[in-house]
């Protein structure tokens, strides 16, 4: 599987974003991960397109996720974090 899309780049800002209409949560340190789902099988990649072999159990869980079957040849951009 190879990436068919580019992750959204992070933008630098002069000041933190602040808006009373938004809810914020603590940022947990982790790895930016792109889940590519193709033919019902998920594989995780770094933002540079390198496979995350160390997260194979997470990729397997995504593959088994019922909604993943509807995301045929699509992807999910997120972060893999540990608590």
C-alpha distances in whole Angstrom, upper triangle without the diagonal:
4,7,9,12,14,16,19,22,24,28,31,34,38,39,37,36,39,40,41,39,36,36,34,33,33,30,28,27,23,20,18,15,12,11,8,9,8,10,12,10,9,8,10,10,13,14,14,10,11,9,12,13,16,16,14,17,16,13,15,17,15,14,17,19,20,19,16,16,18,15,13,10,11,11,14,16,18,19,19,23,26,29
4,6,9,11,13,17,19,22,25,28,31,35,36,35,34,37,38,40,38,35,34,33,32,32,29,27,26,22,19,16,14,11,11,8,10,10,13,15,13,11,9,10,9,11,12,11,7,9,9,12,14,17,17,16,19,18,15,17,19,17,16,20,21,22,21,17,18,19,16,14,11,11,11,14,14,17,19,19,23,26,29
4,6,7,10,13,15,18,22,25,28,32,33,31,30,33,34,36,34,31,31,30,29,29,26,25,24,20,17,14,12,9,9,7,10,11,14,16,14,12,10,10,8,10,10,9,6,9,10,13,15,18,17,17,20,18,15,18,20,17,17,20,20,22,20,17,18,18,15,14,10,10,9,11,11,14,16,18,21,24,28
4,7,10,13,16,19,22,25,28,32,33,32,31,34,34,36,34,31,32,31,30,31,28,27,26,23,20,17,14,11,11,9,11,11,14,16,15,14,13,13,12,13,12,12,10,13,14,16,19,22,20,20,23,20,17,20,21,18,18,22,21,22,20,17,18,17,14,13,9,8,9,12,12,16,19,20,24,27,30
4,7,9,12,15,18,22,25,28,29,28,27,30,30,33,31,28,28,27,27,28,25,25,24,21,18,15,13,10,11,10,12,13,17,18,17,15,14,13,11,12,10,11,10,13,14,17,20,22,20,21,23,21,18,21,22,19,19,23,22,23,20,17,19,18,14,14,11,9,8,10,10,14,17,19,22,26,29
4,6,8,12,15,18,21,25,26,25,24,27,28,31,29,26,27,26,25,26,23,23,21,19,16,12,12,9,12,11,15,16,20,21,19,17,15,14,11,11,8,9,9,12,14,16,20,21,20,21,24,21,19,22,23,20,21,24,23,25,22,19,22,21,17,17,14,12,10,11,10,13,15,18,21,24,28
4,6,9,12,16,19,22,23,22,21,24,25,28,26,23,23,22,22,22,19,19,18,16,13,9,9,8,11,12,15,17,21,21,20,16,15,13,10,9,6,9,9,13,14,15,19,20,18,20,22,19,18,21,22,18,20,23,22,24,21,19,21,21,17,18,15,13,10,9,7,9,12,15,18,21,24
4,7,9,13,15,19,20,19,18,21,22,25,23,20,21,20,20,20,18,19,18,17,14,11,12,11,14,15,18,20,24,24,23,20,18,16,14,12,9,12,13,16,18,18,22,23,21,23,25,22,21,24,24,21,23,26,24,25,22,21,23,22,19,20,18,15,12,11,8,10,13,16,18,22,25
4,6,10,13,16,18,17,17,20,22,25,24,21,22,20,20,20,17,18,17,16,14,11,13,13,16,18,21,23,27,27,26,22,21,18,15,13,9,11,14,16,19,19,23,24,22,25,26,23,23,26,26,23,26,29,27,29,26,24,27,26,22,24,21,18,16,14,11,12,14,17,19,23,25
4,7,10,13,14,13,14,17,19,22,22,19,19,17,17,17,14,16,15,15,14,11,14,14,18,20,23,26,30,29,28,24,22,19,17,14,11,13,16,18,20,20,24,24,23,26,27,24,24,28,27,25,27,30,28,30,27,26,29,28,24,26,24,21,18,16,12,12,13,17,18,21,23
4,6,10,12,11,12,15,17,21,21,18,19,17,18,19,16,18,18,18,17,15,17,18,22,23,27,29,33,32,31,28,26,23,21,18,15,17,20,22,24,24,28,28,27,30,31,28,28,31,31,28,31,33,31,33,30,29,32,31,27,29,27,24,21,19,16,16,17,20,21,24,26
4,7,9,10,11,15,17,21,21,19,20,18,19,18,16,19,18,19,19,17,20,21,25,27,30,33,36,36,34,31,29,26,23,20,17,19,22,24,27,26,30,30,29,32,33,30,30,34,33,31,34,36,34,36,33,32,35,34,31,33,31,28,25,23,19,18,19,22,22,25,27
4,5,7,8,12,15,18,19,17,19,17,18,18,17,20,20,21,21,20,23,24,27,29,32,35,39,38,37,33,32,29,27,24,21,23,26,28,30,29,33,33,31,35,35,32,33,36,35,33,36,38,36,38,35,34,37,36,33,35,33,30,27,25,21,20,21,24,24,27,28
4,7,9,12,15,19,20,19,20,18,20,20,19,22,22,24,24,23,26,27,31,33,36,39,43,42,41,37,35,32,30,27,24,26,29,31,33,33,36,36,34,38,39,35,36,40,39,36,40,42,39,41,38,38,41,40,36,39,37,34,31,28,25,24,24,27,27,29,30
4,6,9,12,16,17,16,17,16,17,17,17,20,21,23,24,23,26,28,31,33,36,39,43,42,40,37,36,32,31,28,25,27,30,32,34,33,36,35,34,37,38,35,36,39,38,36,39,41,38,40,37,37,40,39,36,39,37,34,31,28,25,23,23,26,26,28,28
4,6,10,13,15,13,14,12,14,14,14,17,18,20,22,21,24,26,28,31,34,37,40,39,38,34,33,30,29,26,24,26,29,31,32,31,34,33,32,35,35,32,33,36,35,33,36,38,35,37,34,34,38,36,34,36,35,32,29,26,22,21,21,23,23,25,25
4,7,10,11,10,11,10,13,14,14,18,19,21,22,21,24,25,27,30,32,36,39,38,37,33,33,30,29,26,24,27,29,31,32,31,35,34,32,35,35,31,32,36,34,32,35,36,34,35,32,32,36,34,32,35,34,30,27,24,21,20,20,23,23,25,26
4,7,9,8,10,9,13,14,15,19,21,23,25,24,26,27,30,32,35,38,41,39,39,35,35,32,31,29,27,30,32,34,35,34,37,36,34,37,37,33,34,37,35,33,37,38,35,36,33,34,37,35,33,36,36,32,29,26,24,22,22,25,24,27,26
4,5,6,8,10,13,16,17,21,23,25,27,25,27,28,30,33,34,38,41,39,39,36,36,33,32,31,28,32,34,36,36,35,39,37,35,38,37,34,35,38,35,33,36,37,34,35,32,33,36,34,32,36,35,32,29,26,24,23,24,27,26,28,28
4,5,8,10,13,16,18,22,25,27,28,27,29,30,32,34,36,39,42,40,40,37,37,35,34,33,31,34,36,38,38,37,40,39,36,39,38,34,36,38,36,34,37,38,34,35,32,34,37,35,33,37,37,33,31,28,26,24,25,28,27,29,28
4,7,10,14,17,19,22,25,26,28,26,28,28,30,32,33,37,39,37,37,35,35,33,33,32,30,33,35,37,37,36,39,38,35,37,37,33,34,36,34,32,35,35,32,32,29,31,34,32,30,34,34,31,29,25,24,23,24,27,26,29,28
4,7,10,13,15,18,21,23,24,23,24,25,26,29,30,34,36,34,34,31,32,29,29,28,26,30,31,33,33,32,35,34,31,34,33,29,31,33,30,28,32,32,29,30,27,28,31,30,28,31,32,28,26,22,21,19,20,23,22,25,24
4,7,10,13,16,19,20,22,21,23,24,25,28,30,33,36,33,33,30,31,28,28,27,26,30,31,32,32,31,33,32,29,32,31,27,29,31,28,27,30,30,27,28,26,27,30,29,28,31,31,28,25,22,20,18,19,21,20,22,21
4,7,9,12,15,17,20,19,21,22,24,27,29,33,35,33,32,29,29,26,26,25,24,27,29,30,30,28,31,29,27,30,29,25,27,30,27,26,29,30,27,29,26,27,31,30,28,31,31,28,25,21,19,16,16,18,17,19,18
4,6,9,12,15,17,17,19,21,22,26,28,31,34,31,31,27,27,24,25,23,22,26,27,28,28,26,28,27,24,27,26,23,25,27,25,24,27,28,25,27,25,26,29,29,27,30,30,27,24,20,18,15,14,16,14,15,14
4,6,10,12,15,16,18,21,23,26,28,32,35,32,31,27,27,24,24,22,22,25,27,27,27,24,27,25,23,26,25,22,25,27,25,24,28,28,26,29,27,27,31,31,29,32,31,28,25,21,18,15,13,15,12,13,12
4,6,9,12,12,15,18,20,24,26,30,32,30,29,25,24,21,21,19,18,21,23,24,24,21,24,22,20,24,23,20,22,25,23,22,26,27,25,28,26,26,29,29,27,30,29,26,22,19,16,12,10,12,10,12,12
4,6,10,11,14,17,19,22,25,28,31,29,27,23,22,19,19,17,17,21,22,22,22,19,21,19,17,21,20,17,20,23,21,20,24,25,23,26,25,25,28,29,26,29,29,25,22,18,16,12,9,9,7,8,8
4,7,10,12,16,18,22,24,28,31,29,26,23,21,17,17,15,15,18,20,19,19,16,19,17,16,19,19,17,19,22,21,21,24,26,24,28,26,25,29,29,27,29,28,25,22,18,15,12,9,9,6,8,9
4,7,9,13,15,18,21,24,27,25,23,19,17,14,14,11,13,15,17,16,16,13,15,13,12,16,16,14,16,19,18,18,21,23,22,25,24,22,26,27,24,26,25,22,19,16,13,10,6,5,4,7,10
4,6,10,12,15,18,22,25,23,20,17,14,11,10,8,9,12,13,12,12,10,13,11,10,14,15,13,14,17,17,16,19,21,21,24,23,21,24,25,22,24,22,20,16,14,11,8,5,5,7,9,13
4,7,10,13,16,20,23,22,19,16,13,10,8,6,6,10,11,11,12,10,14,13,12,15,16,13,14,18,17,16,18,21,20,23,21,19,22,23,20,21,20,17,13,11,8,6,4,6,9,12,16
4,6,10,13,16,19,18,16,12,10,6,6,5,6,10,9,10,9,8,12,12,10,12,14,11,10,14,14,12,15,18,17,20,18,16,19,20,17,18,16,14,10,8,6,5,5,6,10,13,17
4,6,10,13,16,15,13,10,8,5,5,6,7,10,8,10,9,9,13,14,11,13,15,12,10,14,14,11,13,17,16,18,16,14,16,17,13,15,13,10,7,6,5,6,8,9,13,16,20
4,6,10,13,12,10,6,6,5,6,9,10,13,11,12,10,10,12,14,11,11,13,10,7,11,11,8,10,13,12,15,13,10,13,14,11,12,10,8,5,5,6,8,10,10,14,17,20
4,6,10,10,8,5,5,6,8,11,12,13,10,12,10,11,13,16,13,13,14,12,9,12,13,10,10,13,13,15,13,10,12,13,9,9,7,6,4,7,9,11,13,14,18,21,24
4,7,6,5,4,7,9,11,14,16,17,14,15,13,14,15,17,15,13,15,13,9,11,12,8,7,11,11,12,11,7,8,10,7,6,5,6,6,8,11,14,16,16,20,22,25
4,5,5,6,8,11,13,17,18,19,15,17,14,16,17,19,17,15,17,15,12,13,14,11,9,12,13,14,13,9,9,10,8,6,4,7,9,12,15,17,19,20,23,26,29
4,6,8,11,14,17,20,22,22,19,20,17,19,19,21,19,17,18,17,13,13,15,12,9,12,13,13,13,10,8,10,9,6,7,10,12,15,18,20,23,22,26,28,31
4,7,10,13,16,20,21,23,19,20,17,18,18,20,17,15,15,14,11,10,11,9,6,8,9,9,10,7,5,9,8,7,8,10,12,14,17,19,21,20,23,25,28
4,7,10,13,17,19,20,17,17,14,14,14,16,14,11,12,12,8,8,10,8,5,8,10,11,12,8,9,12,10,9,9,11,11,13,16,17,19,18,21,23,26
4,7,10,13,16,17,14,14,11,11,12,14,11,9,10,9,5,7,9,6,5,9,10,12,12,8,10,12,10,10,10,10,9,10,12,14,15,14,18,20,23
4,7,10,13,14,11,10,7,8,9,11,9,8,10,9,5,8,10,9,8,12,13,16,15,12,14,16,13,13,11,11,10,10,12,13,14,13,16,19,22
4,7,10,11,9,8,6,5,8,9,7,8,10,8,6,10,11,10,11,14,14,17,17,13,16,18,15,15,13,12,10,9,10,10,10,10,13,16,19
4,7,8,5,5,4,5,9,11,9,11,14,12,10,13,15,13,14,18,18,21,20,16,19,20,17,17,14,13,10,10,10,11,11,11,14,17,21
4,5,5,5,6,7,10,11,11,13,16,14,13,17,18,16,18,21,21,24,22,19,22,23,19,20,17,16,12,12,10,10,10,10,13,16,20
4,5,7,10,10,14,15,14,17,19,17,16,19,20,18,20,23,22,25,23,20,23,23,20,20,18,15,12,12,9,10,10,12,15,18,22
4,6,9,11,14,16,16,18,21,19,17,21,22,20,22,25,25,27,26,23,25,25,22,22,19,17,14,15,12,14,14,15,18,21,24
4,6,9,12,15,14,15,19,17,15,18,20,18,19,22,22,25,23,20,22,23,19,19,16,15,12,13,12,14,14,15,18,21,25
4,7,9,12,12,13,17,16,14,17,19,18,19,22,23,26,25,21,23,25,21,21,18,17,15,15,14,15,15,15,18,20,24
4,6,9,9,10,13,13,11,14,16,15,15,19,20,23,22,19,21,23,19,19,17,16,14,14,14,15,14,13,16,19,22
4,5,6,7,11,10,9,12,14,14,15,18,19,22,22,18,21,23,20,20,18,17,15,14,14,13,12,10,13,15,19
4,5,6,9,10,9,11,14,14,15,17,19,22,23,19,22,24,21,21,20,19,17,17,17,16,15,13,15,16,20
4,6,8,9,10,12,14,14,16,18,19,23,23,21,23,25,23,24,22,22,19,18,17,16,14,11,13,13,17
4,6,5,6,9,10,11,13,15,16,19,20,17,20,22,20,21,20,19,16,15,15,13,12,9,11,12,15
4,5,5,6,9,10,10,12,14,18,19,16,18,21,19,19,19,18,16,16,16,16,15,12,14,15,18
4,5,5,6,9,10,11,12,16,17,15,18,20,19,20,20,20,17,16,17,16,15,12,14,14,16
4,5,5,6,9,10,11,14,15,13,16,18,17,18,18,17,14,13,14,12,12,9,11,12,15
4,5,5,6,9,10,13,14,11,13,16,14,15,15,14,12,12,13,13,13,11,14,15,18
4,5,5,6,9,12,14,11,13,16,15,16,16,16,15,14,16,16,16,14,16,17,20
4,5,5,6,10,11,10,12,15,14,16,17,16,15,14,16,15,15,13,15,16,18
4,5,5,9,9,7,10,12,11,13,13,13,11,10,13,12,13,12,15,16,19
4,6,8,9,6,8,11,10,11,12,12,12,12,15,16,17,15,18,20,22
4,6,9,7,8,12,12,13,15,15,15,15,18,18,19,17,20,21,22
4,6,5,7,10,10,12,15,14,13,13,16,16,17,16,18,20,21
4,5,6,8,10,12,15,14,15,14,18,18,20,20,22,23,25
4,5,5,7,10,13,12,12,12,15,16,18,19,21,23,25
4,5,5,7,10,9,9,10,13,15,17,17,20,22,24
4,6,6,9,10,12,13,17,18,21,21,24,26,28
4,5,9,9,11,12,16,18,21,22,25,27,29
4,6,5,7,9,13,15,18,19,23,25,27
4,6,9,11,15,18,21,21,25,28,30
4,7,11,14,17,20,21,24,27,30
4,7,10,14,17,18,22,25,28
4,7,10,13,15,18,21,24
4,6,10,12,15,18,21
4,7,10,13,17,19
4,7,10,13,16
4,6,10,13
4,7,10
4,7
4
